[in-house]
């Protein structure tokens, strides 16, 4: 009979990041798609109803929360606990490279065995690193579109080209985060069904279950 022990994995700051990031992405995707294509617009906009103004306001607030969440996660890459630091999962050493490929085989149903980790596996960690890098680009383009003529952006020059080019980058990344959220939810549920480590509950209380060594 397998025996498991409870391990504290995710700090309170990590869990705050996760939920701020998740909720802000949901808000940003919905409001961003509306701003791009305001499907409820009528001739009353700006006189009797202010749907676009409300959507833009919600988008800006969620963008600020999104930015703060990204900064928190980057901080935890270097100053979080041992499971939260980037060196624990980024595939730059033999251990993590091996874990990356065995996890790929496991997710593809080619093998039933892989290295169980309390923190992120190398595949998940790598995808989160890419997502955080794109998140930085996303909030920079967002602030650029919000204040395109500010002294700060003018001093840097047109780093994204025209405002329309920056808007295109921002819109494409909006779709990336929408699909990232869908895939992330699927993988999390799949892992929670396949493994008894308590992946979903861990993002609420910070604890996972690890097989106890005798």
C-alpha positions as CSV (number, residue, x, y, z in Angstrom):
1,X,0.0,0.0,0.0
2,X,1.4,3.4,-1.0
3,X,2.0,5.9,1.7
4,X,2.0,9.6,1.0
5,X,3.2,12.6,3.1
6,X,2.1,16.2,2.9
7,X,4.7,18.7,1.5
8,X,4.5,22.5,1.5
9,X,5.3,23.5,-2.1
10,X,3.7,26.8,-3.2
11,X,4.2,29.9,-1.0
12,X,1.4,32.4,-0.4
13,X,3.0,34.8,-2.8
14,X,3.1,32.1,-5.5
15,X,-0.6,31.4,-5.0
16,X,-1.4,35.2,-5.1
17,X,0.4,35.4,-8.4
18,X,-1.5,32.4,-9.8
19,X,-4.9,33.7,-9.1
20,X,-4.1,37.3,-10.1
21,X,-2.6,36.1,-13.3
22,X,-5.5,33.7,-14.1
23,X,-8.3,36.2,-13.3
24,X,-6.6,39.0,-15.1
25,X,-6.1,36.9,-18.2
26,X,-9.8,35.9,-18.3
27,X,-10.8,39.6,-17.9
28,X,-8.2,40.8,-20.5
29,X,-9.1,38.3,-23.1
30,X,-12.9,39.0,-22.9
31,X,-12.5,42.8,-22.8
32,X,-9.7,42.8,-25.3
33,X,-11.8,40.9,-27.8
34,X,-14.7,43.3,-27.2
35,X,-12.4,46.3,-27.7
36,X,-11.2,44.8,-31.0
37,X,-14.7,44.0,-32.1
38,X,-17.4,45.8,-30.1
39,X,-20.4,43.6,-31.0
40,X,-22.9,45.5,-28.9
41,X,-22.2,49.0,-30.3
42,X,-25.2,51.0,-31.3
43,X,-25.8,54.7,-32.0
44,X,-26.5,55.2,-28.3
45,X,-22.8,54.5,-27.4
46,X,-21.5,57.6,-25.7
47,X,-24.9,59.1,-24.9
48,X,-27.1,56.5,-23.3
49,X,-24.7,53.7,-22.7
50,X,-21.0,53.4,-22.2
51,X,-20.2,49.8,-22.9
52,X,-16.9,50.5,-24.6
53,X,-15.8,52.8,-21.8
54,X,-16.6,50.2,-19.2
55,X,-14.7,47.5,-21.2
56,X,-11.7,49.7,-21.6
57,X,-11.7,50.6,-17.9
58,X,-11.9,46.9,-16.9
59,X,-9.2,46.1,-19.4
60,X,-6.8,48.8,-17.9
61,X,-7.4,47.6,-14.3
62,X,-6.9,44.0,-15.3
63,X,-3.8,45.0,-17.2
64,X,-2.3,46.6,-14.1
65,X,-3.1,43.4,-12.0
66,X,-1.6,41.3,-14.8
67,X,1.6,43.4,-14.8
68,X,2.0,43.1,-11.0
69,X,1.4,39.4,-11.2
70,X,4.2,39.0,-13.8
71,X,6.6,41.0,-11.7
72,X,5.8,38.8,-8.7
73,X,6.5,35.6,-10.6
74,X,9.8,36.9,-12.0
75,X,10.8,37.8,-8.5
76,X,9.9,34.3,-7.3
77,X,12.1,32.8,-10.1
78,X,15.1,34.1,-8.2
79,X,13.9,34.6,-4.6
80,X,11.1,32.1,-4.1
81,X,11.4,28.7,-2.4
82,X,13.3,25.9,-4.0
83,X,10.3,24.7,-6.0
84,X,9.5,28.1,-7.4
85,X,13.0,29.1,-8.6
86,X,13.7,28.9,-12.3
87,X,16.7,26.6,-11.8
88,X,14.5,23.9,-10.5
89,X,12.8,23.3,-13.9
90,X,14.5,25.2,-16.7
91,X,16.1,22.5,-19.0
92,X,19.7,23.7,-18.8
93,X,21.2,20.7,-17.0
94,X,21.1,17.0,-17.5
95,X,18.5,16.3,-14.9
96,X,16.0,18.8,-16.3
97,X,16.6,17.9,-19.9
98,X,15.9,14.3,-19.1
99,X,12.8,15.3,-17.3
100,X,11.6,17.4,-20.2
101,X,11.7,14.4,-22.7
102,X,10.3,11.8,-20.3
103,X,7.4,14.2,-19.5
104,X,6.8,14.6,-23.2
105,X,6.6,10.9,-23.7
106,X,4.3,10.6,-20.6
107,X,1.9,13.2,-21.9
108,X,1.9,11.5,-25.4
109,X,0.9,8.2,-23.7
110,X,4.1,6.6,-25.0
111,X,5.3,5.6,-21.5
112,X,3.6,5.3,-18.1
113,X,6.7,6.2,-16.1
114,X,8.2,9.6,-15.5
115,X,9.9,11.5,-12.7
116,X,7.4,12.9,-10.2
117,X,8.3,16.3,-9.0
118,X,6.7,18.4,-6.3
119,X,7.4,21.6,-8.2
120,X,7.0,22.1,-11.9
121,X,8.3,19.5,-14.3
122,X,10.7,20.7,-17.0
123,X,8.0,20.8,-19.7
124,X,5.5,22.8,-17.7
125,X,8.2,25.1,-16.3
126,X,9.6,25.8,-19.8
127,X,6.1,26.6,-21.1
128,X,5.5,28.9,-18.1
129,X,8.9,30.7,-18.8
130,X,7.8,31.3,-22.4
131,X,4.4,32.6,-21.2
132,X,6.1,35.0,-18.8
133,X,8.4,36.3,-21.5
134,X,5.4,36.9,-23.8
135,X,3.5,38.4,-20.8
136,X,6.2,41.0,-20.5
137,X,5.9,41.9,-24.2
138,X,2.1,42.0,-23.8
139,X,2.1,44.5,-20.9
140,X,4.8,46.6,-22.6
141,X,2.7,46.8,-25.8
142,X,-0.3,47.5,-23.7
143,X,1.3,50.5,-21.9
144,X,2.6,51.7,-25.2
145,X,-0.9,51.7,-26.7
146,X,-2.2,53.4,-23.6
147,X,0.4,56.2,-23.6
148,X,1.9,56.2,-27.2
149,X,2.9,59.9,-27.0
150,X,4.4,59.9,-23.5
151,X,7.9,61.2,-23.1
152,X,9.1,57.8,-22.0
153,X,8.0,56.0,-25.2
154,X,9.2,58.9,-27.4
155,X,12.6,58.8,-25.8
156,X,12.9,55.1,-26.7
157,X,11.8,55.6,-30.2
158,X,9.2,53.5,-32.0
159,X,10.3,50.1,-30.5
160,X,7.2,48.4,-31.9
161,X,7.0,50.4,-35.2
162,X,3.7,52.1,-35.6
163,X,0.9,52.0,-33.1
164,X,-1.0,49.7,-35.5
165,X,1.9,47.2,-35.5
166,X,2.0,47.3,-31.7
167,X,-1.8,46.7,-31.7
168,X,-1.4,43.7,-34.0
169,X,1.3,42.2,-31.7
170,X,-1.0,42.9,-28.7
171,X,-4.0,41.3,-30.4
172,X,-2.1,38.1,-31.5
173,X,-0.7,37.6,-28.0
174,X,-4.3,38.0,-26.6
175,X,-5.2,34.9,-28.5
176,X,-2.0,33.1,-27.2
177,X,-3.1,33.7,-23.6
178,X,-6.6,32.6,-24.4
179,X,-5.4,29.2,-25.7
180,X,-2.8,29.0,-23.0
181,X,-5.5,29.2,-20.4
182,X,-7.6,26.4,-22.1
183,X,-4.6,24.1,-22.5
184,X,-3.4,24.8,-18.9
185,X,-6.8,23.9,-17.4
186,X,-6.9,20.7,-19.5
187,X,-3.4,19.6,-18.4
188,X,-4.1,20.4,-14.8
189,X,-7.3,18.4,-14.7
190,X,-5.5,15.5,-16.6
191,X,-2.7,15.5,-14.1
192,X,-5.0,15.6,-11.1
193,X,-6.8,12.5,-12.4
194,X,-3.6,10.6,-13.3
195,X,-1.6,11.4,-10.2
196,X,-2.6,11.5,-6.5
197,X,-0.3,14.5,-5.7
198,X,-3.2,17.0,-5.2
199,X,-2.2,19.4,-8.0
200,X,-5.4,21.4,-8.1
201,X,-5.8,21.7,-4.3
202,X,-2.2,22.8,-4.0
203,X,-2.8,26.1,-5.7
204,X,-5.3,26.9,-2.9
205,X,-3.5,25.7,0.2
206,X,0.1,25.3,-1.1
207,X,0.4,21.6,-0.2
208,X,1.1,18.6,-2.4
209,X,1.3,14.8,-1.6
210,X,4.5,13.0,-2.2
211,X,5.2,9.2,-2.1
212,X,6.8,8.5,1.3
213,X,10.1,6.8,1.1
214,X,10.6,3.9,3.6
